[in-house]
């Protein structure tokens, strides 16, 4: 057999195989035409329902929630925690009501963070932890603040071990020159409170070496000296 004839036979076999596949595909489409059409129709309906839900329910709900929380943020910043939590009986409903009425929105999620800190400042540690634990987010400012606030609550509950764990987590989460040294300072102060002066010195030295340009870095020497003096005084007792 000549090479030319061999190539022609090979090409014919390939075309034949392609024809068989096309025929099989056509048969499959003919056999399952109704099922495919029903499936496409169902997909169109699902996508349509999702768009309707998003643009006629979720987005307007988010916008209403954002408008509802605006005054609460002002009360929160001013330290008026009861008003921030429960409203003013006039034009602001309170964080608790926002969480109930606008559940599932980003604003309701943020309201959990605000409410947790408000309850912490009011001394209600259980409600503070409940709300702070419900906050879900990865924002580089809010998430560390929430974790750090949980550390504060644990300190209020006389649980320094959990407080230190949360302050460390908050510092790692922030991982910046602004927030991280704040949480390391809190850790150092817990160690001072526990009279663990070696760890206090270690912590404030880390702040000094790593975050020298921060306010906490600038005052680290003061706390290092305080820990040394208190350690010496303890040794003389």
VODRENBA-797098 format. One record per residue (C-alpha): chain; residue number from 1; x, y, z. Coordinates in Angstrom, 3 decimals. Last residue first. Example, Ala and Ser with C-alpha at 12.3 -4.5 7.8 and 13.67 -1.06 7.14 Angstrom:
% VODRENBA-797098
<pt><ch>A</ch><i>2</i><x>13.670</x><y>-1.060</y><z>7.140</z></pt>
<pt><ch>A</ch><i>1</i><x>12.300</x><y>-4.500</y><z>7.800</z></pt>
//
This chain:
% VODRENBA-797098
<pt><ch>A</ch><i>237</i><x>10.076</x><y>40.856</y><z>100.340</z></pt>
<pt><ch>A</ch><i>236</i><x>13.284</x><y>41.936</y><z>98.668</z></pt>
<pt><ch>A</ch><i>235</i><x>12.640</x><y>39.895</y><z>95.514</z></pt>
<pt><ch>A</ch><i>234</i><x>9.227</x><y>41.501</y><z>95.055</z></pt>
<pt><ch>A</ch><i>233</i><x>10.792</x><y>44.924</y><z>95.208</z></pt>
<pt><ch>A</ch><i>232</i><x>13.291</x><y>43.899</y><z>92.550</z></pt>
<pt><ch>A</ch><i>231</i><x>10.495</x><y>42.637</y><z>90.298</z></pt>
<pt><ch>A</ch><i>230</i><x>8.518</x><y>45.819</y><z>90.893</z></pt>
<pt><ch>A</ch><i>229</i><x>11.526</x><y>47.873</y><z>89.872</z></pt>
<pt><ch>A</ch><i>228</i><x>12.175</x><y>45.765</y><z>86.780</z></pt>
<pt><ch>A</ch><i>227</i><x>8.515</x><y>45.821</y><z>85.704</z></pt>
<pt><ch>A</ch><i>226</i><x>8.345</x><y>49.606</y><z>86.115</z></pt>
<pt><ch>A</ch><i>225</i><x>11.574</x><y>50.017</y><z>84.161</z></pt>
<pt><ch>A</ch><i>224</i><x>10.141</x><y>47.960</y><z>81.287</z></pt>
<pt><ch>A</ch><i>223</i><x>6.890</x><y>49.920</y><z>81.533</z></pt>
<pt><ch>A</ch><i>222</i><x>8.669</x><y>53.248</y><z>81.115</z></pt>
<pt><ch>A</ch><i>221</i><x>10.907</x><y>51.853</y><z>78.393</z></pt>
<pt><ch>A</ch><i>220</i><x>7.806</x><y>50.947</y><z>76.337</z></pt>
<pt><ch>A</ch><i>219</i><x>6.623</x><y>54.571</y><z>76.145</z></pt>
<pt><ch>A</ch><i>218</i><x>7.843</x><y>55.281</y><z>72.616</z></pt>
<pt><ch>A</ch><i>217</i><x>6.875</x><y>51.820</y><z>71.384</z></pt>
<pt><ch>A</ch><i>216</i><x>3.312</x><y>52.273</y><z>72.612</z></pt>
<pt><ch>A</ch><i>215</i><x>3.089</x><y>55.648</y><z>70.844</z></pt>
<pt><ch>A</ch><i>214</i><x>4.248</x><y>53.866</y><z>67.664</z></pt>
<pt><ch>A</ch><i>213</i><x>7.617</x><y>54.600</y><z>66.054</z></pt>
<pt><ch>A</ch><i>212</i><x>9.433</x><y>51.815</y><z>67.929</z></pt>
<pt><ch>A</ch><i>211</i><x>6.977</x><y>49.096</y><z>66.886</z></pt>
<pt><ch>A</ch><i>210</i><x>9.194</x><y>46.015</y><z>66.623</z></pt>
<pt><ch>A</ch><i>209</i><x>12.017</x><y>46.669</y><z>69.087</z></pt>
<pt><ch>A</ch><i>208</i><x>10.052</x><y>48.701</y><z>71.642</z></pt>
<pt><ch>A</ch><i>207</i><x>6.966</x><y>46.492</y><z>71.411</z></pt>
<pt><ch>A</ch><i>206</i><x>9.128</x><y>43.386</y><z>71.777</z></pt>
<pt><ch>A</ch><i>205</i><x>10.825</x><y>44.930</y><z>74.801</z></pt>
<pt><ch>A</ch><i>204</i><x>7.367</x><y>45.597</y><z>76.254</z></pt>
<pt><ch>A</ch><i>203</i><x>6.481</x><y>41.912</y><z>75.896</z></pt>
<pt><ch>A</ch><i>202</i><x>9.754</x><y>40.543</y><z>77.282</z></pt>
<pt><ch>A</ch><i>201</i><x>9.636</x><y>42.922</y><z>80.242</z></pt>
<pt><ch>A</ch><i>200</i><x>6.065</x><y>41.818</y><z>81.003</z></pt>
<pt><ch>A</ch><i>199</i><x>7.050</x><y>38.176</y><z>80.560</z></pt>
<pt><ch>A</ch><i>198</i><x>9.821</x><y>38.583</y><z>83.125</z></pt>
<pt><ch>A</ch><i>197</i><x>7.561</x><y>40.609</y><z>85.427</z></pt>
<pt><ch>A</ch><i>196</i><x>4.836</x><y>38.019</y><z>85.882</z></pt>
<pt><ch>A</ch><i>195</i><x>3.267</x><y>40.044</y><z>88.698</z></pt>
<pt><ch>A</ch><i>194</i><x>-0.203</x><y>39.106</y><z>87.376</z></pt>
<pt><ch>A</ch><i>193</i><x>-1.060</x><y>42.792</y><z>86.897</z></pt>
<pt><ch>A</ch><i>192</i><x>2.274</x><y>43.312</y><z>85.191</z></pt>
<pt><ch>A</ch><i>191</i><x>1.541</x><y>40.350</y><z>82.904</z></pt>
<pt><ch>A</ch><i>190</i><x>-1.868</x><y>41.840</y><z>82.089</z></pt>
<pt><ch>A</ch><i>189</i><x>-0.191</x><y>45.170</y><z>81.339</z></pt>
<pt><ch>A</ch><i>188</i><x>2.187</x><y>43.511</y><z>78.906</z></pt>
<pt><ch>A</ch><i>187</i><x>-0.708</x><y>41.844</y><z>77.111</z></pt>
<pt><ch>A</ch><i>186</i><x>-2.548</x><y>45.167</y><z>76.870</z></pt>
<pt><ch>A</ch><i>185</i><x>0.615</x><y>46.708</y><z>75.418</z></pt>
<pt><ch>A</ch><i>184</i><x>0.731</x><y>43.893</y><z>72.865</z></pt>
<pt><ch>A</ch><i>183</i><x>-2.835</x><y>44.794</y><z>71.928</z></pt>
<pt><ch>A</ch><i>182</i><x>-1.996</x><y>48.450</y><z>71.318</z></pt>
<pt><ch>A</ch><i>181</i><x>1.216</x><y>47.451</y><z>69.527</z></pt>
<pt><ch>A</ch><i>180</i><x>-0.839</x><y>45.532</y><z>66.914</z></pt>
<pt><ch>A</ch><i>179</i><x>-3.259</x><y>48.377</y><z>66.163</z></pt>
<pt><ch>A</ch><i>178</i><x>-1.160</x><y>51.077</y><z>64.486</z></pt>
<pt><ch>A</ch><i>177</i><x>2.052</x><y>49.532</y><z>63.183</z></pt>
<pt><ch>A</ch><i>176</i><x>0.293</x><y>46.600</y><z>61.512</z></pt>
<pt><ch>A</ch><i>175</i><x>-0.421</x><y>42.906</y><z>61.923</z></pt>
<pt><ch>A</ch><i>174</i><x>-4.087</x><y>43.495</y><z>62.768</z></pt>
<pt><ch>A</ch><i>173</i><x>-4.957</x><y>39.789</y><z>62.935</z></pt>
<pt><ch>A</ch><i>172</i><x>-1.741</x><y>38.941</y><z>64.769</z></pt>
<pt><ch>A</ch><i>171</i><x>-2.421</x><y>41.688</y><z>67.320</z></pt>
<pt><ch>A</ch><i>170</i><x>-6.044</x><y>40.557</y><z>67.742</z></pt>
<pt><ch>A</ch><i>169</i><x>-4.953</x><y>36.932</y><z>68.222</z></pt>
<pt><ch>A</ch><i>168</i><x>-2.407</x><y>38.001</y><z>70.805</z></pt>
<pt><ch>A</ch><i>167</i><x>-5.047</x><y>40.064</y><z>72.612</z></pt>
<pt><ch>A</ch><i>166</i><x>-7.420</x><y>37.093</y><z>72.471</z></pt>
<pt><ch>A</ch><i>165</i><x>-4.916</x><y>34.672</y><z>74.030</z></pt>
<pt><ch>A</ch><i>164</i><x>-3.939</x><y>37.271</y><z>76.662</z></pt>
<pt><ch>A</ch><i>163</i><x>-7.585</x><y>37.695</y><z>77.721</z></pt>
<pt><ch>A</ch><i>162</i><x>-8.155</x><y>33.944</y><z>77.773</z></pt>
<pt><ch>A</ch><i>161</i><x>-5.288</x><y>33.509</y><z>80.243</z></pt>
<pt><ch>A</ch><i>160</i><x>-6.248</x><y>36.642</y><z>82.170</z></pt>
<pt><ch>A</ch><i>159</i><x>-9.699</x><y>35.287</y><z>83.139</z></pt>
<pt><ch>A</ch><i>158</i><x>-10.871</x><y>37.720</y><z>85.820</z></pt>
<pt><ch>A</ch><i>157</i><x>-14.242</x><y>38.258</y><z>84.124</z></pt>
<pt><ch>A</ch><i>156</i><x>-13.313</x><y>41.861</y><z>83.361</z></pt>
<pt><ch>A</ch><i>155</i><x>-10.119</x><y>40.499</y><z>81.835</z></pt>
<pt><ch>A</ch><i>154</i><x>-12.231</x><y>38.157</y><z>79.715</z></pt>
<pt><ch>A</ch><i>153</i><x>-14.293</x><y>41.121</y><z>78.552</z></pt>
<pt><ch>A</ch><i>152</i><x>-11.169</x><y>43.059</y><z>77.576</z></pt>
<pt><ch>A</ch><i>151</i><x>-9.929</x><y>40.104</y><z>75.531</z></pt>
<pt><ch>A</ch><i>150</i><x>-13.302</x><y>39.972</y><z>73.792</z></pt>
<pt><ch>A</ch><i>149</i><x>-12.782</x><y>43.630</y><z>72.925</z></pt>
<pt><ch>A</ch><i>148</i><x>-9.456</x><y>42.658</y><z>71.346</z></pt>
<pt><ch>A</ch><i>147</i><x>-11.229</x><y>40.116</y><z>69.139</z></pt>
<pt><ch>A</ch><i>146</i><x>-13.772</x><y>42.773</y><z>68.119</z></pt>
<pt><ch>A</ch><i>145</i><x>-11.059</x><y>45.359</y><z>67.466</z></pt>
<pt><ch>A</ch><i>144</i><x>-9.054</x><y>42.853</y><z>65.421</z></pt>
<pt><ch>A</ch><i>143</i><x>-12.125</x><y>42.198</y><z>63.203</z></pt>
<pt><ch>A</ch><i>142</i><x>-13.070</x><y>45.888</y><z>62.850</z></pt>
<pt><ch>A</ch><i>141</i><x>-9.815</x><y>47.291</y><z>61.484</z></pt>
<pt><ch>A</ch><i>140</i><x>-8.510</x><y>44.653</y><z>59.070</z></pt>
<pt><ch>A</ch><i>139</i><x>-12.040</x><y>43.667</y><z>58.015</z></pt>
<pt><ch>A</ch><i>138</i><x>-12.289</x><y>39.891</y><z>58.077</z></pt>
<pt><ch>A</ch><i>137</i><x>-15.842</x><y>39.523</y><z>59.350</z></pt>
<pt><ch>A</ch><i>136</i><x>-18.311</x><y>37.567</y><z>61.406</z></pt>
<pt><ch>A</ch><i>135</i><x>-19.753</x><y>39.042</y><z>64.616</z></pt>
<pt><ch>A</ch><i>134</i><x>-21.710</x><y>36.457</y><z>66.575</z></pt>
<pt><ch>A</ch><i>133</i><x>-18.903</x><y>35.957</y><z>69.091</z></pt>
<pt><ch>A</ch><i>132</i><x>-18.964</x><y>39.673</y><z>69.930</z></pt>
<pt><ch>A</ch><i>131</i><x>-22.705</x><y>39.512</y><z>70.593</z></pt>
<pt><ch>A</ch><i>130</i><x>-22.559</x><y>36.588</y><z>73.006</z></pt>
<pt><ch>A</ch><i>129</i><x>-19.365</x><y>37.863</y><z>74.620</z></pt>
<pt><ch>A</ch><i>128</i><x>-20.949</x><y>41.197</y><z>75.499</z></pt>
<pt><ch>A</ch><i>127</i><x>-24.159</x><y>39.549</y><z>76.659</z></pt>
<pt><ch>A</ch><i>126</i><x>-22.159</x><y>37.457</y><z>79.130</z></pt>
<pt><ch>A</ch><i>125</i><x>-19.944</x><y>40.358</y><z>80.218</z></pt>
<pt><ch>A</ch><i>124</i><x>-22.674</x><y>42.798</y><z>81.215</z></pt>
<pt><ch>A</ch><i>123</i><x>-20.399</x><y>45.474</y><z>82.693</z></pt>
<pt><ch>A</ch><i>122</i><x>-21.892</x><y>48.462</y><z>80.854</z></pt>
<pt><ch>A</ch><i>121</i><x>-18.661</x><y>48.912</y><z>78.891</z></pt>
<pt><ch>A</ch><i>120</i><x>-18.794</x><y>45.254</y><z>77.885</z></pt>
<pt><ch>A</ch><i>119</i><x>-22.442</x><y>45.600</y><z>76.909</z></pt>
<pt><ch>A</ch><i>118</i><x>-21.547</x><y>48.496</y><z>74.621</z></pt>
<pt><ch>A</ch><i>117</i><x>-18.623</x><y>46.550</y><z>73.126</z></pt>
<pt><ch>A</ch><i>116</i><x>-20.873</x><y>43.614</y><z>72.315</z></pt>
<pt><ch>A</ch><i>115</i><x>-23.579</x><y>45.872</y><z>70.905</z></pt>
<pt><ch>A</ch><i>114</i><x>-21.142</x><y>47.562</y><z>68.523</z></pt>
<pt><ch>A</ch><i>113</i><x>-19.813</x><y>44.235</y><z>67.249</z></pt>
<pt><ch>A</ch><i>112</i><x>-23.302</x><y>42.736</y><z>66.921</z></pt>
<pt><ch>A</ch><i>111</i><x>-24.414</x><y>45.908</y><z>65.110</z></pt>
<pt><ch>A</ch><i>110</i><x>-21.737</x><y>45.208</y><z>62.492</z></pt>
<pt><ch>A</ch><i>109</i><x>-23.457</x><y>41.914</y><z>61.657</z></pt>
<pt><ch>A</ch><i>108</i><x>-26.799</x><y>43.717</y><z>61.514</z></pt>
<pt><ch>A</ch><i>107</i><x>-25.245</x><y>46.199</y><z>59.094</z></pt>
<pt><ch>A</ch><i>106</i><x>-23.824</x><y>43.461</y><z>56.890</z></pt>
<pt><ch>A</ch><i>105</i><x>-27.336</x><y>42.106</y><z>56.518</z></pt>
<pt><ch>A</ch><i>104</i><x>-28.582</x><y>38.673</y><z>57.567</z></pt>
<pt><ch>A</ch><i>103</i><x>-30.777</x><y>39.973</y><z>60.361</z></pt>
<pt><ch>A</ch><i>102</i><x>-32.301</x><y>43.383</y><z>59.662</z></pt>
<pt><ch>A</ch><i>101</i><x>-35.174</x><y>43.495</y><z>62.120</z></pt>
<pt><ch>A</ch><i>100</i><x>-33.653</x><y>41.577</y><z>65.017</z></pt>
<pt><ch>A</ch><i>99</i><x>-30.094</x><y>42.953</y><z>64.738</z></pt>
<pt><ch>A</ch><i>98</i><x>-31.461</x><y>46.463</y><z>64.186</z></pt>
<pt><ch>A</ch><i>97</i><x>-33.683</x><y>46.053</y><z>67.254</z></pt>
<pt><ch>A</ch><i>96</i><x>-30.698</x><y>45.186</y><z>69.447</z></pt>
<pt><ch>A</ch><i>95</i><x>-28.587</x><y>47.991</y><z>67.963</z></pt>
<pt><ch>A</ch><i>94</i><x>-31.162</x><y>50.644</y><z>68.842</z></pt>
<pt><ch>A</ch><i>93</i><x>-34.441</x><y>51.910</y><z>67.306</z></pt>
<pt><ch>A</ch><i>92</i><x>-33.521</x><y>55.523</y><z>66.467</z></pt>
<pt><ch>A</ch><i>91</i><x>-36.003</x><y>58.262</y><z>65.542</z></pt>
<pt><ch>A</ch><i>90</i><x>-38.024</x><y>58.511</y><z>68.729</z></pt>
<pt><ch>A</ch><i>89</i><x>-37.941</x><y>56.062</y><z>71.594</z></pt>
<pt><ch>A</ch><i>88</i><x>-34.200</x><y>56.785</y><z>71.960</z></pt>
<pt><ch>A</ch><i>87</i><x>-32.822</x><y>53.402</y><z>71.006</z></pt>
<pt><ch>A</ch><i>86</i><x>-32.028</x><y>50.230</y><z>72.931</z></pt>
<pt><ch>A</ch><i>85</i><x>-28.330</x><y>49.537</y><z>72.420</z></pt>
<pt><ch>A</ch><i>84</i><x>-27.009</x><y>52.951</y><z>71.397</z></pt>
<pt><ch>A</ch><i>83</i><x>-29.187</x><y>54.675</y><z>73.971</z></pt>
<pt><ch>A</ch><i>82</i><x>-27.848</x><y>52.357</y><z>76.680</z></pt>
<pt><ch>A</ch><i>81</i><x>-24.274</x><y>52.835</y><z>75.473</z></pt>
<pt><ch>A</ch><i>80</i><x>-24.061</x><y>56.614</y><z>75.421</z></pt>
<pt><ch>A</ch><i>79</i><x>-20.261</x><y>56.519</y><z>75.083</z></pt>
<pt><ch>A</ch><i>78</i><x>-20.176</x><y>59.379</y><z>72.571</z></pt>
<pt><ch>A</ch><i>77</i><x>-18.853</x><y>57.087</y><z>69.836</z></pt>
<pt><ch>A</ch><i>76</i><x>-21.670</x><y>54.622</y><z>70.516</z></pt>
<pt><ch>A</ch><i>75</i><x>-24.340</x><y>57.349</y><z>70.450</z></pt>
<pt><ch>A</ch><i>74</i><x>-23.011</x><y>58.513</y><z>67.073</z></pt>
<pt><ch>A</ch><i>73</i><x>-22.918</x><y>54.946</y><z>65.779</z></pt>
<pt><ch>A</ch><i>72</i><x>-26.508</x><y>54.543</y><z>66.894</z></pt>
<pt><ch>A</ch><i>71</i><x>-27.517</x><y>57.574</y><z>64.819</z></pt>
<pt><ch>A</ch><i>70</i><x>-26.370</x><y>55.850</y><z>61.619</z></pt>
<pt><ch>A</ch><i>69</i><x>-27.738</x><y>52.393</y><z>62.421</z></pt>
<pt><ch>A</ch><i>68</i><x>-31.178</x><y>52.811</y><z>60.855</z></pt>
<pt><ch>A</ch><i>67</i><x>-29.897</x><y>54.329</y><z>57.591</z></pt>
<pt><ch>A</ch><i>66</i><x>-27.541</x><y>51.407</y><z>57.114</z></pt>
<pt><ch>A</ch><i>65</i><x>-30.351</x><y>48.968</y><z>57.909</z></pt>
<pt><ch>A</ch><i>64</i><x>-32.658</x><y>50.601</y><z>55.356</z></pt>
<pt><ch>A</ch><i>63</i><x>-29.943</x><y>50.332</y><z>52.685</z></pt>
<pt><ch>A</ch><i>62</i><x>-29.264</x><y>46.705</y><z>53.549</z></pt>
<pt><ch>A</ch><i>61</i><x>-32.972</x><y>45.871</y><z>53.302</z></pt>
<pt><ch>A</ch><i>60</i><x>-33.185</x><y>47.655</y><z>49.931</z></pt>
<pt><ch>A</ch><i>59</i><x>-30.214</x><y>45.544</y><z>48.694</z></pt>
<pt><ch>A</ch><i>58</i><x>-31.547</x><y>42.243</y><z>50.072</z></pt>
<pt><ch>A</ch><i>57</i><x>-35.197</x><y>42.522</y><z>48.969</z></pt>
<pt><ch>A</ch><i>56</i><x>-35.885</x><y>43.861</y><z>45.461</z></pt>
<pt><ch>A</ch><i>55</i><x>-32.366</x><y>43.668</y><z>44.041</z></pt>
<pt><ch>A</ch><i>54</i><x>-31.155</x><y>40.446</y><z>45.635</z></pt>
<pt><ch>A</ch><i>53</i><x>-34.423</x><y>38.517</y><z>45.810</z></pt>
<pt><ch>A</ch><i>52</i><x>-35.359</x><y>39.530</y><z>42.244</z></pt>
<pt><ch>A</ch><i>51</i><x>-31.898</x><y>38.572</y><z>41.004</z></pt>
<pt><ch>A</ch><i>50</i><x>-32.051</x><y>35.209</y><z>42.808</z></pt>
<pt><ch>A</ch><i>49</i><x>-35.553</x><y>34.537</y><z>41.495</z></pt>
<pt><ch>A</ch><i>48</i><x>-34.410</x><y>35.233</y><z>37.948</z></pt>
<pt><ch>A</ch><i>47</i><x>-31.375</x><y>32.974</y><z>38.298</z></pt>
<pt><ch>A</ch><i>46</i><x>-33.589</x><y>30.177</y><z>39.629</z></pt>
<pt><ch>A</ch><i>45</i><x>-36.184</x><y>30.686</y><z>36.857</z></pt>
<pt><ch>A</ch><i>44</i><x>-33.515</x><y>30.671</y><z>34.127</z></pt>
<pt><ch>A</ch><i>43</i><x>-32.018</x><y>27.494</y><z>35.613</z></pt>
<pt><ch>A</ch><i>42</i><x>-35.442</x><y>25.835</y><z>35.678</z></pt>
<pt><ch>A</ch><i>41</i><x>-35.990</x><y>26.732</y><z>32.031</z></pt>
<pt><ch>A</ch><i>40</i><x>-32.598</x><y>25.311</y><z>31.117</z></pt>
<pt><ch>A</ch><i>39</i><x>-33.389</x><y>22.071</y><z>32.950</z></pt>
<pt><ch>A</ch><i>38</i><x>-36.829</x><y>21.811</y><z>31.330</z></pt>
<pt><ch>A</ch><i>37</i><x>-35.231</x><y>22.292</y><z>27.911</z></pt>
<pt><ch>A</ch><i>36</i><x>-32.617</x><y>19.655</y><z>28.644</z></pt>
<pt><ch>A</ch><i>35</i><x>-35.236</x><y>17.182</y><z>29.890</z></pt>
<pt><ch>A</ch><i>34</i><x>-37.385</x><y>17.792</y><z>26.823</z></pt>
<pt><ch>A</ch><i>33</i><x>-34.518</x><y>17.278</y><z>24.383</z></pt>
<pt><ch>A</ch><i>32</i><x>-33.224</x><y>14.099</y><z>26.022</z></pt>
<pt><ch>A</ch><i>31</i><x>-33.731</x><y>11.661</y><z>23.142</z></pt>
<pt><ch>A</ch><i>30</i><x>-33.140</x><y>14.224</y><z>20.424</z></pt>
<pt><ch>A</ch><i>29</i><x>-30.041</x><y>15.558</y><z>22.162</z></pt>
<pt><ch>A</ch><i>28</i><x>-28.656</x><y>12.053</y><z>22.749</z></pt>
<pt><ch>A</ch><i>27</i><x>-29.345</x><y>11.090</y><z>19.139</z></pt>
<pt><ch>A</ch><i>26</i><x>-27.573</x><y>14.198</y><z>17.912</z></pt>
<pt><ch>A</ch><i>25</i><x>-24.603</x><y>13.438</y><z>20.165</z></pt>
<pt><ch>A</ch><i>24</i><x>-24.435</x><y>9.851</y><z>18.887</z></pt>
<pt><ch>A</ch><i>23</i><x>-24.566</x><y>11.090</y><z>15.300</z></pt>
<pt><ch>A</ch><i>22</i><x>-21.790</x><y>13.570</y><z>15.983</z></pt>
<pt><ch>A</ch><i>21</i><x>-19.676</x><y>10.851</y><z>17.574</z></pt>
<pt><ch>A</ch><i>20</i><x>-20.252</x><y>8.501</y><z>14.624</z></pt>
<pt><ch>A</ch><i>19</i><x>-19.430</x><y>11.254</y><z>12.137</z></pt>
<pt><ch>A</ch><i>18</i><x>-16.185</x><y>11.966</y><z>13.978</z></pt>
<pt><ch>A</ch><i>17</i><x>-15.238</x><y>8.281</y><z>13.857</z></pt>
<pt><ch>A</ch><i>16</i><x>-15.954</x><y>8.178</y><z>10.133</z></pt>
<pt><ch>A</ch><i>15</i><x>-13.894</x><y>11.289</y><z>9.536</z></pt>
<pt><ch>A</ch><i>14</i><x>-10.996</x><y>9.683</y><z>11.418</z></pt>
<pt><ch>A</ch><i>13</i><x>-11.360</x><y>6.456</y><z>9.412</z></pt>
<pt><ch>A</ch><i>12</i><x>-11.408</x><y>8.446</y><z>6.160</z></pt>
<pt><ch>A</ch><i>11</i><x>-8.221</x><y>10.272</y><z>7.162</z></pt>
<pt><ch>A</ch><i>10</i><x>-6.467</x><y>6.956</y><z>7.875</z></pt>
<pt><ch>A</ch><i>9</i><x>-7.582</x><y>5.539</y><z>4.536</z></pt>
<pt><ch>A</ch><i>8</i><x>-6.270</x><y>8.632</y><z>2.716</z></pt>
<pt><ch>A</ch><i>7</i><x>-2.953</x><y>8.484</y><z>4.600</z></pt>
<pt><ch>A</ch><i>6</i><x>-2.498</x><y>4.809</y><z>3.664</z></pt>
<pt><ch>A</ch><i>5</i><x>-3.330</x><y>5.503</y><z>-0.004</z></pt>
<pt><ch>A</ch><i>4</i><x>-0.699</x><y>8.264</y><z>-0.126</z></pt>
<pt><ch>A</ch><i>3</i><x>1.879</x><y>6.082</y><z>1.632</z></pt>
<pt><ch>A</ch><i>2</i><x>1.357</x><y>3.414</y><z>-0.987</z></pt>
<pt><ch>A</ch><i>1</i><x>0.000</x><y>0.000</y><z>0.000</z></pt>
//
